[in-house]
Amino acid sequence: MFENLTDRLSQTLRNVTGRAKLTEDNIKDTLREVRMALLEADVALPVVKDFVNKVRDRAVGTEVSKSLTPGQAFVKIVRAELEELMGAANEDLNLAATPPAVILMAGLQGAGKTTTVGKLARFLKERKKKSVLVVSADVYRPAAIKQLETLAGEVGVTFFPSDLSQKPVDIARAAIAEGRLKFIDVVIVDTAGRLHIDAEMMDEIKQVHAAINPVETLFVVDAMTGQDAANTAKAFNEALPLTGVVLTKVDGDARGGAALSVRAITGKPIKFLGMGEKSEALDPFHPDRVASRILGMGDVLSLIEQAEQTMDREKAEKLTKKLKKGKGFDLEDFRDQLQQMKNMGGLGSLMDKLPMLGGMNLGQMGNAQNVAEKQFKQMEAIINSMTPLERRDPEVISGSRKRRIAMGSGTQVQDVGRLIKQHKQMQKMMKKVTAKGGMAKMMRGMSGLLPGGGMPKM
C-alpha cells in the first residue's frame, strides 16, 4: 500500500530532516518535491494545492523557526496535515438505533461490494459481537445473490434469500422485518452495481434508501482508480446521503491517490480499507496510522492489534509457562511460531507495518521479504521431515539423520545444520525474553524469527 508515495516522500523528507535551519528557499524545494510526489500518486490537483499551501503556511511560521530541530518539525507538520486531510481520527460505524441497525451498501460494479458485505459481516460479528443478517437486493446479477449466500455461510451470519422476480425495495423491507423477528442486531443490504453512474440506477437506490432509512450508507470504491474513486464517490454523495466510504483493493494500490482525495472531495470519512480477498481482510481506517505508513514510519499499533486477533493465545500462554518452568524451546515450538507469523499474513503484512528499516527503500524491503519467505518455507519443510523425537530434542540429530531430513525436505545437509543453529539462537533469546516477563514480551521476541535474528541481510 502506497509504495510509490512512501518511497518518494520518505526520501524527500529525509533530505530536510537534518537541516539546522529551514529557509523559505529550502522549504520551497522540498514542497515542490512533495507536490510532485502527491500528483504522481494520482491525488486530485485541488487537494494537492490545498495541502501544499497549508504545509507552507505552517512551515514558514514560528512553529519551525523556534524549533531546535527544524527539519523534524517540518516532517511533523507534513504528518499532521496528512492526518487532517484524511480525517484526523477513525470514525466508527454508528449503530445506535433500535435493532436491527440497517447498513446500505452502494457502489459501481466490480468495486468488490458483495465481497465487502461478507467482510463487514464478519467484522461486526467477531469484533463488535453483533448478530448479523445479510441480503442481496441485486436483481440483475443472479450470481450476486449466490455469492452473498456462500460468503454468509463462510463467515457464519444469517442469509436472507431473494430472487430476480422481486423488487429491490420489497427485498430490503422483507429482510429488515425478518431481522426484527429474529432479534438481529445489524442488517446489511447489498445493492446492484453498474459499470457507470446512470440515472436509472440512482433512482432505484434512492427508493431503497427512502424505504429502509439506513443508519449507515457506505459507498464501496476501488482504490486503484485513484482520483476517479473520489469523483465517483462525490457523484454518489450528491444523490445519496452517504455516511462513509470503504476503499477496496488497497493492497494492490501502490499510489494512494484515492485515500488522500476521498475525504477532501466528498467531505465523507473513509471508514474501512479492504486489504485482500480473505473475509478477515477489512481494517478500520485510522488516518494517523496511514499517515505514519505513508512517511515510512510504520504502523505498530495495527501490527499489535493484528497479532492479538490472529495469535493462538492458548498456545502462546502454554509456551510461556513451559519456558518459565525451565523446559526448552524445541523445534515444534519453533514451527508453531513460524505458523503464527503465517496466520498474521506472512512477512509482507508484517513488514508493511514496520518502520522503514535502516534507510531501506521499498524495493529492497520487497527483495528481503521474498528471500525471508523462501527461507521460512524451507525451515517448515525441514522441521516437518523430522521425527517427533528429533523435534523435541535436536541434540539427537546426527550426520546420518541430517542426510535423511535433507532428502525428505528437498534441501541440503547444510540447510538442516543452519536451521539447528538458528533454533539454538532462538532458544537463548526466548529464555531471556521469558525471564523478563510474560506473553507480551514473547510476542515482541517474534521478530527474532527473521533469518539472522533480524531483517534478512541484503
C-alpha positions as CSV (number, residue, x, y, z in Angstrom):
1,M,0.0,0.0,0.0
2,F,1.3,3.5,-1.0
3,E,4.7,2.0,-2.0
4,N,5.5,4.7,-4.7
5,L,4.3,7.6,-2.5
6,T,6.2,6.3,0.6
7,D,9.4,5.9,-1.3
8,R,9.2,9.3,-2.8
9,L,8.1,11.2,0.3
10,S,10.3,9.5,2.8
11,Q,13.4,10.2,0.6
12,T,12.3,13.9,0.2
13,L,11.7,14.4,3.9
14,R,15.0,12.6,4.8
15,N,16.8,15.3,2.9
16,V,15.3,18.0,5.1
17,T,15.3,16.3,8.5
18,G,18.9,17.0,9.3
19,R,18.8,20.7,8.4
20,A,19.9,23.0,11.2
21,K,17.9,25.8,9.7
22,L,15.0,26.0,7.3
23,T,14.6,28.9,4.9
24,E,11.8,29.8,2.5
25,D,14.2,28.6,-0.3
26,N,14.8,25.1,1.0
27,I,11.2,24.7,2.1
28,K,10.2,25.7,-1.4
29,D,12.4,22.9,-2.9
30,T,11.0,20.3,-0.5
31,L,7.4,21.4,-1.1
32,R,8.0,21.1,-4.9
33,E,9.1,17.5,-4.3
34,V,6.1,16.8,-2.0
35,R,3.8,18.3,-4.7
36,M,5.2,16.1,-7.4
37,A,5.0,13.0,-5.2
38,L,1.3,13.6,-4.5
39,L,0.5,14.3,-8.2
40,E,2.3,11.1,-9.2
41,A,0.3,9.3,-6.6
42,D,-2.9,10.4,-8.5
43,V,-4.1,12.7,-5.7
44,A,-6.6,15.3,-7.1
45,L,-5.0,18.6,-8.1
46,P,-7.2,20.9,-5.9
47,V,-6.4,18.6,-2.9
48,V,-2.6,18.8,-3.7
49,K,-2.7,22.6,-3.9
50,D,-4.6,23.0,-0.7
51,F,-2.3,20.5,1.2
52,V,0.9,22.2,0.0
53,N,-0.4,25.7,0.9
54,K,-1.3,24.5,4.4
55,V,2.1,22.9,5.0
56,R,3.8,26.1,3.6
57,D,1.8,28.4,5.9
58,R,2.7,26.4,9.0
59,A,6.3,25.7,8.0
60,V,7.3,29.4,7.4
61,G,5.7,30.4,10.7
62,T,7.1,30.4,14.2
63,E,6.3,26.6,14.5
64,V,9.5,25.6,12.7
65,S,11.8,28.6,13.3
66,K,11.6,28.3,17.1
67,S,12.2,24.5,17.0
68,L,15.6,23.1,17.9
69,T,15.3,20.6,15.1
70,P,13.6,22.4,12.3
71,G,13.8,19.5,9.8
72,Q,12.0,17.2,12.2
73,A,9.4,19.9,13.0
74,F,8.8,20.2,9.2
75,V,8.2,16.4,8.9
76,K,5.8,16.6,11.9
77,I,3.8,19.3,10.1
78,V,3.6,17.2,6.9
79,R,2.4,14.2,9.0
80,A,-0.2,16.3,10.9
81,E,-1.6,17.8,7.6
82,L,-1.8,14.3,6.1
83,E,-3.8,13.2,9.1
84,E,-6.1,16.2,8.8
85,L,-6.5,15.6,5.0
86,M,-7.7,12.0,5.6
87,G,-9.9,12.9,8.6
88,A,-7.9,13.3,11.8
89,A,-9.3,10.2,13.6
90,N,-11.0,6.9,12.9
91,E,-14.8,7.3,12.5
92,D,-16.6,4.2,13.7
93,L,-19.9,2.9,12.4
94,N,-22.9,4.5,14.1
95,L,-25.1,1.5,15.1
96,A,-27.0,3.4,17.7
97,A,-30.5,2.6,16.5
98,T,-33.4,0.3,17.5
99,P,-32.4,-3.1,16.3
100,P,-31.9,-4.0,13.6
101,A,-29.5,-1.2,12.6
102,V,-29.5,-1.1,8.8
103,I,-26.4,-0.6,6.7
104,L,-26.9,0.1,3.0
105,M,-24.0,-0.7,0.6
106,A,-23.7,1.2,-2.7
107,G,-21.1,1.3,-5.4
108,L,-20.1,0.6,-9.0
109,Q,-19.9,-2.9,-10.5
110,G,-16.5,-4.6,-10.0
111,A,-15.6,-2.5,-6.9
112,G,-15.9,-5.5,-4.6
113,K,-19.2,-4.6,-3.0
114,T,-20.5,-8.1,-2.3
115,T,-17.2,-9.3,-1.0
116,T,-17.1,-6.2,1.3
117,V,-20.6,-7.1,2.7
118,G,-19.2,-10.5,3.7
119,K,-16.1,-8.9,5.3
120,L,-18.1,-6.3,7.1
121,A,-20.5,-9.0,8.4
122,R,-17.5,-10.9,9.8
123,F,-16.0,-7.7,11.3
124,L,-19.3,-6.9,13.1
125,K,-19.8,-10.5,14.3
126,E,-16.2,-11.1,15.6
127,R,-15.0,-7.7,16.7
128,K,-18.3,-5.9,17.7
129,K,-20.1,-9.1,18.9
130,K,-23.2,-8.4,16.8
131,S,-25.7,-10.8,15.2
132,V,-25.8,-10.0,11.5
133,L,-28.2,-10.7,8.6
134,V,-27.2,-10.1,5.0
135,V,-29.4,-9.7,2.0
136,S,-28.8,-9.0,-1.7
137,A,-31.2,-6.6,-3.5
138,D,-29.2,-7.0,-6.7
139,V,-31.9,-8.5,-9.0
140,Y,-29.8,-8.0,-12.2
141,R,-27.0,-10.4,-11.4
142,P,-28.1,-13.9,-10.2
143,A,-24.5,-14.7,-9.3
144,A,-24.5,-11.8,-6.8
145,I,-27.3,-13.5,-4.7
146,K,-25.5,-16.8,-4.8
147,Q,-22.1,-15.2,-4.0
148,L,-23.6,-13.5,-0.9
149,E,-25.2,-16.7,0.3
150,T,-21.8,-18.5,0.0
151,L,-20.0,-15.7,1.9
152,A,-22.7,-15.6,4.6
153,G,-22.1,-19.4,5.1
154,E,-18.3,-18.9,5.3
155,V,-18.4,-16.1,7.9
156,G,-21.3,-17.7,9.9
157,V,-24.0,-15.0,9.6
158,T,-27.7,-15.2,8.6
159,F,-28.5,-15.0,4.9
160,F,-31.9,-13.8,3.8
161,P,-32.9,-15.3,0.4
162,S,-34.1,-13.1,-2.5
163,D,-34.8,-13.8,-6.2
164,L,-34.9,-12.0,-9.5
165,S,-38.7,-11.7,-9.7
166,Q,-38.7,-9.4,-6.6
167,K,-38.3,-5.6,-6.4
168,P,-35.2,-4.3,-4.5
169,V,-37.4,-2.2,-2.1
170,D,-39.6,-5.3,-1.3
171,I,-36.5,-7.4,-0.7
172,A,-34.9,-4.9,1.7
173,R,-38.1,-4.4,3.6
174,A,-38.7,-8.2,4.0
175,A,-35.1,-8.7,5.2
176,I,-35.5,-6.0,7.9
177,A,-38.8,-7.5,9.0
178,E,-37.1,-10.9,9.3
179,G,-34.2,-9.2,11.3
180,R,-36.7,-7.8,13.7
181,L,-38.4,-11.1,14.2
182,K,-35.1,-12.9,14.9
183,F,-33.8,-10.1,17.2
184,I,-30.8,-9.5,14.8
185,D,-28.6,-6.5,15.7
186,V,-27.5,-5.5,12.2
187,V,-28.9,-6.0,8.7
188,I,-26.6,-5.3,5.7
189,V,-28.3,-4.6,2.4
190,D,-26.2,-5.2,-0.8
191,T,-27.5,-3.2,-3.8
192,A,-26.9,-3.6,-7.5
193,G,-23.8,-2.1,-9.1
194,R,-23.4,-0.7,-12.6
195,L,-20.4,-0.2,-14.9
196,H,-21.0,3.5,-14.8
197,I,-23.3,6.0,-12.9
198,D,-26.7,6.2,-14.6
199,A,-30.0,7.9,-13.7
200,E,-31.9,4.6,-13.5
201,M,-29.5,3.1,-11.0
202,M,-29.5,6.2,-8.9
203,D,-33.3,6.4,-8.8
204,E,-33.5,2.7,-7.7
205,I,-31.0,3.1,-4.9
206,K,-32.7,6.4,-3.8
207,Q,-36.0,4.5,-3.5
208,V,-34.4,1.7,-1.5
209,H,-32.7,4.3,0.8
210,A,-36.0,6.1,1.4
211,A,-37.9,2.9,2.1
212,I,-35.4,1.5,4.7
213,N,-33.9,4.7,6.2
214,P,-30.4,3.1,7.0
215,V,-28.2,4.3,9.9
216,E,-25.2,3.9,7.6
217,T,-24.9,4.3,3.8
218,L,-21.5,3.2,2.8
219,F,-20.0,3.8,-0.7
220,V,-17.7,1.0,-1.8
221,V,-15.0,2.1,-4.3
222,D,-11.9,0.5,-5.9
223,A,-8.7,2.4,-4.5
224,M,-6.8,1.5,-7.7
225,T,-9.0,4.0,-9.7
226,G,-7.1,6.8,-7.9
227,Q,-8.8,10.3,-8.0
228,D,-11.6,8.8,-10.1
229,A,-12.6,7.0,-7.0
230,A,-13.0,10.3,-5.2
231,N,-15.0,11.8,-8.1
232,T,-17.3,8.7,-8.3
233,A,-17.9,9.0,-4.5
234,K,-18.8,12.7,-5.0
235,A,-21.4,11.8,-7.6
236,F,-23.0,9.2,-5.4
237,N,-22.8,11.6,-2.4
238,E,-24.9,14.1,-4.4
239,A,-27.6,11.5,-5.0
240,L,-27.5,9.7,-1.6
241,P,-26.7,10.9,1.9
242,L,-23.5,8.8,2.3
243,T,-22.1,8.4,5.8
244,G,-18.8,6.9,4.8
245,V,-16.6,5.3,2.2
246,V,-14.9,1.8,2.0
247,L,-11.8,1.7,-0.1
248,T,-11.2,-1.8,-1.6
249,K,-8.2,-3.4,-3.3
250,V,-5.9,-1.2,-1.2
251,D,-3.2,-3.9,-1.2
252,G,-2.9,-3.5,-5.0
253,D,-2.8,0.3,-4.8
254,A,0.9,1.5,-4.9
255,R,-0.1,5.1,-5.4
256,G,-2.6,6.0,-2.7
257,G,-4.4,8.8,-4.5
258,A,-7.9,7.7,-3.5
259,A,-7.1,7.5,0.2
260,L,-5.8,11.1,0.1
261,S,-8.5,12.6,-2.1
262,V,-11.8,11.0,-1.0
263,R,-12.3,12.9,2.3
264,A,-11.4,16.3,0.8
265,I,-13.6,15.9,-2.3
266,T,-16.7,14.2,-0.7
267,G,-16.4,15.5,2.9
268,K,-17.2,11.9,4.0
269,P,-14.9,9.8,6.1
270,I,-13.1,6.6,4.9
271,K,-14.3,4.1,7.4
272,F,-12.7,0.9,6.2
273,L,-9.9,-0.4,4.0
274,G,-10.2,-3.7,2.1
275,M,-6.8,-5.3,2.1
276,G,-7.2,-8.6,0.1
277,E,-9.6,-11.3,-0.9
278,K,-9.9,-13.1,2.5
279,S,-13.0,-12.5,4.7
280,E,-10.9,-11.1,7.5
281,A,-9.1,-8.6,5.2
282,L,-11.0,-5.5,6.3
283,D,-9.4,-2.9,8.5
284,P,-10.9,0.2,10.2
285,F,-9.3,3.3,8.6
286,H,-7.1,5.2,11.0
287,P,-5.7,8.4,9.4
288,D,-2.9,8.8,11.9
289,R,-1.6,5.3,11.3
290,V,-1.9,5.6,7.5
291,A,0.0,8.9,7.6
292,S,2.8,7.1,9.5
293,R,2.9,4.4,6.9
294,I,3.0,6.9,4.0
295,L,6.0,8.6,5.7
296,G,7.8,5.2,6.2
297,M,7.3,5.4,10.0
298,G,5.4,2.1,10.2
299,D,2.1,1.2,11.9
300,V,3.0,-0.7,15.1
301,L,-0.5,-0.3,16.7
302,S,-2.2,-2.1,13.8
303,L,0.5,-4.7,14.0
304,I,-0.2,-5.3,17.7
305,E,-4.0,-5.5,17.0
306,Q,-3.4,-8.0,14.2
307,A,-1.2,-10.1,16.5
308,E,-3.9,-10.1,19.2
309,Q,-6.6,-11.2,16.7
310,T,-4.6,-13.9,15.0
311,M,-2.3,-15.3,17.6
312,D,-3.3,-18.5,19.3
313,R,-3.4,-17.2,22.9
314,E,-3.7,-20.7,24.4
315,K,-0.6,-21.9,22.6
316,A,1.3,-18.7,23.5
317,E,0.4,-18.9,27.2
318,K,1.3,-22.7,27.2
319,L,4.7,-21.9,25.7
320,T,5.3,-19.1,28.2
321,K,4.6,-21.4,31.2
322,K,6.7,-24.2,29.6
323,L,9.7,-21.8,29.3
324,K,9.2,-20.4,32.8
325,K,9.4,-23.9,34.2
326,G,12.8,-24.2,32.5
327,K,11.8,-26.6,29.8
328,G,13.5,-25.8,26.4
329,F,12.1,-24.1,23.4
330,D,12.0,-27.1,21.0
331,L,11.6,-27.3,17.2
332,E,7.9,-28.0,17.5
333,D,7.6,-24.6,19.3
334,F,9.7,-23.1,16.6
335,R,7.4,-24.4,13.9
336,D,4.4,-23.1,15.8
337,Q,5.9,-19.6,15.8
338,L,6.5,-19.8,12.1
339,Q,2.9,-20.7,11.6
340,Q,1.7,-17.8,13.8
341,M,3.5,-15.4,11.6
342,K,1.9,-17.0,8.5
343,N,-1.5,-16.5,10.2
344,M,-0.7,-12.8,10.5
345,G,-0.5,-12.6,6.7
346,G,3.1,-13.6,6.3
347,L,6.2,-11.3,6.2
348,G,4.6,-9.0,3.6
349,S,1.8,-8.0,6.0
350,L,4.3,-7.6,8.9
351,M,6.9,-5.6,7.0
352,D,4.2,-3.3,5.5
353,K,3.5,-2.1,9.1
354,L,7.1,-1.9,10.3
355,P,9.0,1.4,10.2
356,M,11.4,1.7,7.2
357,L,14.4,-0.2,8.3
358,G,17.9,1.2,8.1
359,G,17.0,3.6,5.2
360,M,15.9,0.6,3.0
361,N,13.7,1.6,0.2
362,L,10.6,-0.4,-0.5
363,G,12.2,-2.3,-3.5
364,Q,15.0,-3.5,-1.1
365,M,12.4,-4.4,1.5
366,G,10.5,-6.4,-1.1
367,N,13.6,-8.4,-2.1
368,A,14.4,-9.0,1.6
369,Q,10.9,-10.2,2.2
370,N,11.0,-12.6,-0.8
371,V,14.3,-14.1,0.5
372,A,12.9,-14.5,4.0
373,E,9.6,-16.0,2.8
374,K,11.5,-18.7,0.9
375,Q,13.7,-19.4,4.0
376,F,10.6,-19.7,6.2
377,K,9.0,-22.3,3.8
378,Q,12.3,-24.2,3.8
379,M,12.5,-24.2,7.6
380,E,9.0,-25.5,7.9
381,A,9.7,-28.3,5.4
382,I,12.9,-29.3,7.3
383,I,11.0,-29.4,10.7
384,N,8.2,-31.4,9.1
385,S,10.7,-34.0,7.9
386,M,11.9,-34.7,11.4
387,T,10.6,-37.4,13.8
388,P,8.7,-36.2,16.9
389,L,11.9,-37.1,19.0
390,E,14.1,-35.0,16.8
391,R,11.8,-32.0,17.1
392,R,11.7,-32.3,20.9
393,D,15.5,-33.0,21.2
394,P,17.6,-31.6,18.3
395,E,20.7,-32.8,20.1
396,V,20.0,-36.4,18.8
397,I,20.3,-35.3,15.2
398,S,23.5,-37.0,13.9
399,G,25.1,-36.7,10.5
400,S,23.0,-39.6,9.1
401,R,19.8,-38.1,10.5
402,K,20.7,-34.8,8.9
403,R,21.0,-36.5,5.5
404,R,17.7,-38.3,5.9
405,I,15.9,-35.0,6.9
406,A,17.6,-33.1,3.9
407,M,16.3,-35.8,1.5
408,G,12.8,-35.7,3.0
409,S,12.5,-31.9,2.8
410,G,14.2,-31.5,-0.6
411,T,17.0,-29.4,0.9
412,Q,20.8,-29.7,1.5
413,V,22.5,-31.1,4.7
414,Q,23.9,-27.5,5.2
415,D,20.4,-26.1,5.3
416,V,19.5,-28.6,8.1
417,G,22.6,-27.6,10.1
418,R,21.8,-23.9,9.6
419,L,18.2,-24.4,10.9
420,I,19.5,-26.2,14.1
421,K,22.0,-23.4,14.7
422,Q,19.2,-20.7,14.2
423,H,17.0,-22.7,16.6
424,K,19.7,-22.6,19.3
425,Q,20.0,-18.8,18.9
426,M,16.2,-18.6,19.2
427,Q,16.2,-20.8,22.3
428,K,18.7,-18.4,24.0
429,M,16.6,-15.3,23.0
430,M,13.3,-16.9,24.3
431,K,15.0,-17.7,27.6
432,K,15.9,-14.0,28.1
433,V,12.6,-12.7,26.9
434,T,10.6,-15.0,29.2
435,A,12.8,-14.2,32.2
436,K,11.9,-10.5,31.7
437,G,8.1,-11.0,31.5
438,G,5.2,-13.0,30.0
439,M,3.5,-13.3,26.7
440,A,3.6,-9.6,25.6
441,K,7.4,-9.7,25.7
442,M,7.4,-13.1,24.0
443,M,5.3,-11.6,21.2
444,R,7.8,-8.8,20.7
445,G,10.5,-11.5,20.6
446,M,8.9,-13.0,17.5
447,S,10.9,-10.5,15.4
448,G,13.9,-12.8,16.2
449,L,12.3,-15.3,13.9
450,L,13.5,-13.3,10.9
451,P,16.6,-15.1,9.5
452,G,19.7,-13.9,11.2
453,G,17.7,-12.7,14.2
454,G,16.6,-9.5,12.5
455,M,15.9,-8.2,9.0
456,P,17.1,-10.6,6.3
457,K,20.5,-9.4,5.1
458,M,20.6,-7.9,1.6
